[in-house]
Amino acid sequence: MMGEHTLIEAEESSLWSQCLSALKSQISESALNTWFSALEIVESSAGEMVIGVPNGFVLEYVSHHYRGIIEKTLEDILRSPVRISFSVLSRAPHLEVYQSDFRSGEGRSEMSSYNGAGAAPGQDAPWLKSRGPVRIEVTVPLNTRYTFDDFVIGDCNQLAHAACMAVAEAPSHNNFNPLVLYGGTGMGKTHLVQAIAHFCIENETVRKVVYRTSEEFTREYIEFVQKNKDSRTFYQVYKDADILLIDDIQFLAGKQSTQDEFFNIFSILQSLNKQIVITSDRPPSEIKGLHTRLLSRFDTGLLADLQPPNLETRLAILQKKSEGDGDSCITGDVLTYVANQVTSNIRELEGTLIKLSAYASFTHMPITVEIAKQILGDTLRNVNQPVTIKRVLDQVAMEYSTTVSLLTSQTRKKNVAEPRQIAMYMARQLTDNSLHTIGLAFGRDYSTVIHSIKKVEQCMEKDPDLKKQVDRLMESLG
């Protein structure tokens, strides 16, 4: 009997291998690696097949997107009708956890003796419930509104949301490590990554959460270098993280030493099967100045993009935000009008609603479509245009009666230098470009950009008129 059972398993395994080989010509390699690597035929009888999947998220996604193509492929192989179903495997997925024989490089401490807080080989990982209170390591408090409950799901973000939920519910016990979320400004990346942190803390699915923007990570590293501290001190923050959340990875572009340190931490946590989630404003492969070895590590996980929301999703977002405002005087017709007009991103959508709500609260009058048109005016004309460094330069050049060529020239004349600093400040505030990229646009290095930003901030604190002028310029760009 056992021999017969083994033979059946071998036949099922061979059949699935044939199926995967046939699917290679129909499905991208990345999709095969992401969704099919953990699948297997667990039962077959009289044209009925059950395919085992590692968790409910994979079951839902594969069933929705690939059921038809799998059935067709199996029918072509067997030359007979096939009906498939999916079942979550009762056994936990096999996760290899090993100690890395890693050396962080010349002049840095050896990290191969690193002992993380995760499960040791042969032990069950605390992926359903951690022991003791959860520690959260952040430099800026999490936004309390950035939770899964407050996130509106649509076709534009369904995959990203589902992957984040799977990661939050069972960190490291999924095929999405690292999970890389990418999309333009205001698409909800930060919302989702902070929602993971909130979920992990509230449900105690990990012991320690570390959340950083890559800019904060860079600032920390530079501080340690300037103070000549041992790099082990820098690693202390990250070494026992069960889940590392890094926002806006594109900021690391061009920063070789900082990337080296991030790669070190990334490698150690990944080798210990700790969960890593990263966000980016574009696909990592399109970020110039990122190490190839970092890009290759990102490709081992799941890349999920967030697209601009369609009309139905935009309207749902506005309705949800409006419902949260008990005193809102904004009608459904107005929400529909805004949803049709503001198509660029979710952040601009919410900002438009806030502007209307503020007007309603001040005047104690309901907002009609005609009133909304008058209030929003130029805002709606500008809001759908992405803010770029070029637009900032054009706006500042016009405001200060100069030219873009002068702003990007090497002249240090005061009547050019001050508008240039303001333009750098605005470019940093209004775009997702890194300091390095902004510097290149102005013919400067990133340290000059940092100096200019600080100078403008200091001047605005002392000069209210300057602050009003800069705020007006920024508002005019949306």
N, C-alpha and C positions, 0 to 999 in steps of 0.2 A: 504493500500500500504506500509506504514511504517513497519507494522508488518511483511509483507512478506519479505521486504528488510532485516529486522533484522534476520529473520529465515535463509535467504540465507547466511548472514554473519556468523551466528553461525555454519551452515553446513560446510562452507569453513574453518572456524577456526578449527572445529573438524577434518576435512579431513587432514589439514596440521599437526595437532598434531599427527594423526595416521602415517602420512608420516615420521615425525621426529622420532617417536618411532621405526619405521621399519629401518630407516637409522642408528640407533645407533649400529646395529650389522655389519654395512658395512663401517662406517666412524668413525674415531677416535673422542673421546670426545672433544679434543682441536679444531679439524677442525669444528665440529658442533657448538661449542661455538663461534668460530671466524667468520664463514661464514653464519651460518643459524639462529643465534639468532635474527636478525632483519628482516628476511624474512617473508612474509605472502602471502596467495592467495588473490588477490584483485579482480579477475574477473574469472568466469568460465561459459562456455556455449558449449554444444554439443561437448565434448571432447577437447575443447580449454581452456587452463588456462593461466592466466597472474599472474606471481609472482612478488610482489613488493619488490624492493631492496632499501637500503638507499642512495646509490650513484653510480656513473658510474664505479668506481674501483671495487666494489663488483659485479656489474652487469657483467663486463668483466670477472672477475676471476671465478665466479660461473657458468656462461654460458659456459666457456671454459672447466672447470674441472668437473662439476657436473651435467650438463644438462641431460646426458644420464641416470645416476643412479636415478635422481629425476623422470624422465618420467617413467622409468621401475618400480619404487616403487609405483607411483600413479596408474599405470596400474594394478599392482598386487592387490592393494586395491580395485579399482573400477571394476576390471575384464573387462576392455574395453580399447581400444586404447586412449592414451592421448598425446596431443602435447602442449608443454609449451613454453611460451615466457617470457621475463623479462621486467620490466618497473621501472624506478626510481620513487620513491614516490614523489608526488608533495609537500607534507607537510614536514617540517624539522623534523628530527628524534628527539624523546623526549630525553632530556638530563637532568637528575636530578642534580641540583647544590645545595649543602648544606654546612653550616658552620660546621666544625668539632669541637667537644668538646674535643680537644686534649690538653694533657699536656705533655710537652717534657721530664718530669722526674725530679727526685730530683736534686736540685742544678741548674736547667735550668729554663729559663723564660717560663711562660705559653703563649701558642700561640693561644688559642681558640678565641681571639679577632682579629685575623688576618683578614685583609681586602684586598683582591687581586684586580687586575685591570680587572678581567674578569667580565662578565655580572652577575648581581644579579638575583636571582630567579624571573621568570616572565618577564625578559627583553630579547631582542634579543642579542645574543653574536655577537661581531664584527668579525665574521669568514670569511667574504668575503672582507672587507676593514676596516682597523683600522683607528682611528682618530689621525691625527698628525703624526710626524715623528717617525720612529721605532728606539728604542734604542737597541744597541747590547752590551752585557757585555761579554768581553773575556779577557783573560790574555795574549794570543798570537794571533796576527792577523790571520784571516781566509785566507786560500790559495785561491787566486783568480781563480785558475784553477779548483777548486773543485766545479763545477756547474753541474746541470742536463744535460745541453747541451754538456758538455765534457765527460759525462759518457756513455760508450758503453754497451748496453743492450744485454744480451744473456740468454740462458736457465739457466745458473748458478746463475743469479742475478735478473731475471725478477720480481719475487714476491717482493723481497726487494726493488727494484727500484719503482715499482708501489705503494707499501705501503708508501714509503717516499714521493712520489708525492702527494698521497692522504692526508698525514699529512700536507705537506707544503701548499697545496691549502686550506685546511679547518682544521686548528689545533683544536683538541678536538671534532670536529664534525665527528667522525668516530668511528669504533669499535676497533681501534688500540691504546689504551692508557693504559699502555705504549706500545710503539713499541720497540721491542728488536731485534737488528741486530747482528748476530754472524757469525763468520767464521775465518779462519786462517789468518796469516800475509799476508798483501798485497792483500787482496781480494776486497777492495773498501769500507770498512765500514766507514772510516773517510771521504772519498770522498762524500759518500751519506749523512752523517749526517751534513757535512758542506754545502752541496748543499741545504739541507733544510733551513739552516740559510740564505744563499744567496737569496733563493726564497722568504722567508718570509720578508726579508728586502726590496727587490726590488719591491715586489707586495703588501707590507703593509698588510699582512694578520694577523699580530699581532702587539702589541705595544712594547713588550720587548722580546728580545731573549737572553738567557744566555747559553753560550757554555763553557764547561770545560772538560778537561781530568780528570779522577778520581784521578790521581796523583796531578794535580793542586788543586783539591778540598781538598785532604788530606793536602797538604802544607798550604793552607789557614787556614784550621781548626787548625793545629798544631800551626801556628803563633798566632792565636787568643788565644789559650790555654796558650801558653808561655807568652803572654803579659797580661794574666789575664783580658782579655776584656769581657764585658757582651756578652753572646751568641746572644743577639738581634742584635748586630752589625754584627755578622757573617751572620745572617738571612737576613739582609737588601739587600744583593746582589740578593737573590733568591726569596724574598717574593712576589714581584709583577711581576715575570716572567710569560709570557703567554705561553712560550715554553722553556723547559729545555732540553738541549742536553748534555749528559754525555758520553764521549768516554772512552773505555777500563775499564769497570766496574770491571774486574777481579783484578785490582790493589787494590781494597778495601778488598780483601780476607785477613782474619786474623787481620784486624784493627777494633777491636770491638767498640771503642769509636767513630771513624770516621763513621762507619756503622750506629751507633745510630743516629748521626746527619743527615746523609744522609736519613735514614728512616724517621726522623721527617719531613724533607723538602719534601721528596717524598709523604708522607701521606697528608700533607697540600695541596700541589699542586694538587694531584689527587682528593682530596675531593672537591676542588674548580673547578674541571673539566679543569685544565690546562694540556696542552700537555707535555708528557715526552717521550724522545727518548734516548735509551741506546744502546751502542755497547759492544760487548764482543768477546774474541778470541775463545770461545767455548760455548756450551749451558750453561746457568746459573746454571742448576742443576748439572753440572759437575765441578763447581768451588768450591773446598774445602775451607771452611773458611768463606763462606757467610751465613748470618743469614737466618734461615728458613723463617722468616716472610718477608724478602726481596724477597726471591725466590717465595713465594706464591703470592706476589704483581706482580711480573713479569709475572706469569702465567695467570693473569687476562687480559692481552693484547694479542698482536700478536708477536710470535717469528718467524722471517724470517732469514733463513740462506743464506750465500753466499758461493758457491762452487767454486773450481778451474775452470777456464774457459776452455771450449772445444776448439778444433782447430779452428773452424770457428770464435768464439769470440776472441781468441787470435790474429788471423789474422786481424780481424776488428779493434781491439785496436791498433795494429801496424800501420795499414793503416791510422787511424784517427790521431795518433800522428805524423806520417810521413807527412801527408798533412799539419799539422800545422807548419812544418818546411819548409819554402819556398825555402831554399837552399839545401834541402836534395838531396844527390846523391845516395840514397839507392833504388835499384830496387825492383820490386815485387817478383822476385825470392829469393832475400835475405830476404825479409820480411817473405816469406813462409818458408824458412829455419829456421829462428829464431823462428817462431811460432811452428814449429815441434820440436825444440830442447828445448825451455824453456817452461816447462809445470807446474811449481810450483805455481806461483802467478803473479798477474798483476804488482806488484812493480818490480819484477825481470825482467819481460818482458820489461817494460819501461826503466829500467836501462841498459839493453843490447842494446836497440835502441840508447840510449844517447851515449853509448861508441862508437858505430859504426858511429854515426853522428859526434862526436868529431873528430874521425880519418879522416873522409871525409873532414871536414872543414880545418884540419891541412895540409893535403896532396893535397887538391884540385883535388882528383881523385875519380871516381865513385867506389862504393864498389861492388865487385862481391861475389858470394858464396864462392869461394876459398879464397879470401882475408878475408871474414868474419870468415871463419874457423880458419885462422891463427891468426886473431886479438883476437878472443874470447877464443880460446884455452882452458885453464883450467877453465875459467869462466863457460863455458857450462857444464863441467864435475861436477862442484860443485854447480851450481845454482839450480839444482833440488833436492838437498839434504837439508832438513830443518835444520837450525842452532839450535842446542840444547846446553844446558849447558854442557853436556857430550862432545860434539865435541869441545867446547871452551876449556874445561879442557885438553883434549887430545892434542890440538894444542899448548897450552901454555906450557904444560909439556914437549913436544918435543922441543919447541923453547928454553927453559931455562934448558934443560938437567936435568930435575927432574922427579918426578912421580906424578900421580894423587892423590895417597894416601897421599903424603906429602902436596900437595896443599890443601887438605881437612882436614889435621891433625891440632892439636892445637899448633904446633911448631911456634915460633915467630922469628926464624932465618931469617936474612935479605935476604939471597939467596932464601928463600921460601916465605917470607912475601910479597916481592915486586911482584913476578910473580902472587901470589894469588890475590893481589889487581888489577893487570892488567886483570886477568881472570874475576874477578867480574865486572870490568868496561866493558869488552867486552860482558859478558853475559847480562848486562843491555842494551847495545847498539844494540845487534844483535838478542835478543830474546824478546818475549812478556811476559816473566815471571816477576812476581812482585818482589819487593825487598825482601819480606818475603820468597818467593819460592827460590830465589837465595841464600839467607842466609842459608836456610835449606840444600841446596846442598853442601855448604861449611862448614856446622857445626857451623854457626854463626847466629846472629840475624840481623834484617834488618838495625839497626843503624850502625852496623859494615860495612855493604855493602855501606851505604850512605857515611860513612867516607872514605872508600876505593875509591869510585868513585870520590869524591872531591879531594883526594890526587893525583890520577892519572891525573886528569884534570889539577891540579896545576903544576905537574911535567912536563907534556907535553908542557905547556906554556913556561916553563923555559928551557926545553931541546928538541930542534928540532929533535935530533937523536932518542930520545925515541918516539916522536910523529910519526916519519917515521916508526919505528919498529912496533908500535901498529897498525898504519894504514895498514901496509903490512900484519900483522896477520889477521886483520879484513877482508881485501880484499881476502885473501886466503880462508876464510870461506864463501865468497860470500855474 
